[in-house]
Amino acid sequence: MKIGRPGLGRADSHLALEEAASVVRSYAPGVVPELLQTAGYAHAVAAIARPASTAQVQQQVELLMRRQHLLDSPAPPKLWAVIEEAVLRRPFGGTEVWRDQLDHLARMARRDNVTVQIVPDHVGGPAISTVPFTIYRFERPDVGDIVHLHHATGAQFLDDRIDLDAYHVIWDRFSVHAMPPEYTGELLTALTARRPATALPSAPVQRV
């Protein structure tokens, strides 16, 4: 990403991008996108994905909750999230946390500035992209789209035309293969009425 683009603050901070964006499109394979996570869900995911001390995990969750205040601002960005159906059956943090997360998604999906599409199991989100990414669009005509990729070792920002075109095509595939957003609430209600997926018992580790 180019340093010093107008209105974006620090080039290495996706927080600055979120604050400047007018549209945020987000996909995260395996989990609910961060801006739609509850505190309990975020805590459970962080404890698994990024093992750290309890205090560090709590700091990560508190930062995320502050980031989400952006959606309640007087002029919030439009958030468009794509979520795998399998993710919605995965009970991170236990049944209560899982149900709270589905309820929260249903409430957020009813907002005028939030669109949630669910990718059905027979499509499979990772078949389209195995990498979590967010596309930021800005109201200023002199600032082009930016793609934020999140890796295990850090973040990457893409603004070259070839990269942008590739991720726009990926997003188009998601929007076509995912269920229309008007079905999201109905599906979430149906999933909440079911029992969450349960983990298989762990097998003993055999050392060789």
N, C-alpha and C positions, 0 to 999 in steps of 0.2 A: 504493500500500500504506500502511496506517496505521502511524504511528511508535509504537514502544514496546509492541508486542504482547508478552505475557509469554513468556519463554523463547526469544526469537528473536534477541537481540542487536541488532546494527545492522540497520536496516531496508533499507539499500542493499546488503547483502552476501548473495549467494546462498551463500557459504561457511557463514554462520550458519544458513541455511535447511537446507542439506545436513546439518549436524551435528545439528539439532533434529528432522529429519523421521524418521518411522517408515516411510514409503513414498515412493519417488521414481519418478515415471513420466516418461520422457524420449524425445523424438523430435527428430532433427536431419536435415533434408533434405540429402542429398548426402554425408554423412559418418557414421561410427560415432559414437554419443553419447560425450561426453567421458569419462564414468566407466568406459567399456569400451575406451578406446584404449590401445594399447601406447605406450611412449616413442618408438619409431621412427616410428610412424604419427602420433602427436601432433606430433612435430617436423616431419614433412613437411607436414601440414595447416597448422600455424601459419606455416610459412615461406611458404606460398602465400596463405593467407587474410589474414594480418596481417603484411605485410612489415616486418621490423625487423632490427636487428643480430643477429649470431649469439648474442651474450650475452643479448640480450633474449628471443630465441626459447627459448634454453636455460632461462632463468628461468621462462618460461611453462610449459614442459614439466615442470620440477621442481615447480612449484606444483601442476600437475595430478596428478603422481604422489603428492604428499602428500595431495591430496584423496581419491585412490582408496584410501588406507589405511583410510578409513571403512568400506569393505566388508569389511575384515579385523578390525574391532573385535569385542570380546566380544559386543556386542549391535548387529549391523549393521542398517541399514535394508533393507527389501525394495526391490530395484531392478527395475523393469519397463521394458525398452527395446524400442522398435519401430525396425526398420532396413529400409531399402529393399533389395530384392534387387540392384538395379543398383549400390548402394554396395559390395557385397561383391565385385564384379568390378573395382572401380576400384583400380589398384595404386599408391596414394599411396606415394612413397618407393622404388618398385621392387618387383620380384618377391619378394625375401626379406622385406622389411618387410610386404608384403601377406600372404604366407603366415603369418608370425608373428602378424599381426593376426587372421586367421581361426582359427588354432590357439588363440589367447588367448580369442576369443569362444566357441569350443566348450568350453573349460575353464570359463569363467565361467558359461555357460548350464547347466552341470551342478550348479552350487551351489544349495542349497535356497533361498537368499535372492535369487536372480537369475532373472528370466524374460526371455527374448529371443524376440521374434516378428519374422518377416520378411515384409515386404509384397511380394508377387509383382509382377513387371514388368507384368502385364496390369491391375493395379490402379493402381499409380503413387502413391507417397506424396504428392507435391506436389499431386495432384488433391484431396487431403483437407486438407493444410496446406502452405503454402509457407514457413511461419515456424517456426524451431526453438523448442521450448518444453519446459518441465519443470513438472510438477504435483507440489507437495510436500504430503504429508498428515502430520499430527502426531498423536501418541498422546494428547495432552491434549485432552479434550473441549471446552475453552473456546477452542481455537485452530483456526480453520477452514483449509481448503485455501488455498494460494497458488500462483499461476501465475507462473513466471519466463519472460519473453520476452527473447531475445538479439537485439539489432539491431547493425547495423554501427557505430552511433555510441554504443552503450551498452546498458543493461539496463532492463527495465520489470517491475514487480511488480503483479499484479492480484489483488484479493481481493473485489471487488464481486460480488454474487450473479449478476448478468447475465453478467459476464465468465466467472465460474467455470462457470456452466451451459453456456456456449458451448464452452469447452474440454473439459468433461466429455463433451459430445456428440461433439466431434472425436475424443477418445480412444476413445470407444466405437466409432466408425466404424473406427478403426485396428484395434482388438482383434477386430472382426468380420471385416474384410477381410484381415487378415494371417493367415498360416498358423498353425495351433495350435503352441504352443511345443514339443510333443513331436517335431515334424518339424525343428526347428532344427538339431540335431546332424547329422542325415542330410544336410540341404542343405549345411551348411558342409563336410562331408566331400567331397561331390560337387564343390563349387566349388573346393576346394583341389586336387583331382585334375586340374582343367582349367588351361589357360593363362589368365592374367589378360587383361582387355581392354587393347588397345594403342591408343595415341594416333595419330591421323592426323598425317602430317608437316605442319608449319606452312607455311601459304601465305605468300608474300611480301606485305608490307603495301603497298597502293597508296594513295598520298597524292593527295588531290584539292584 
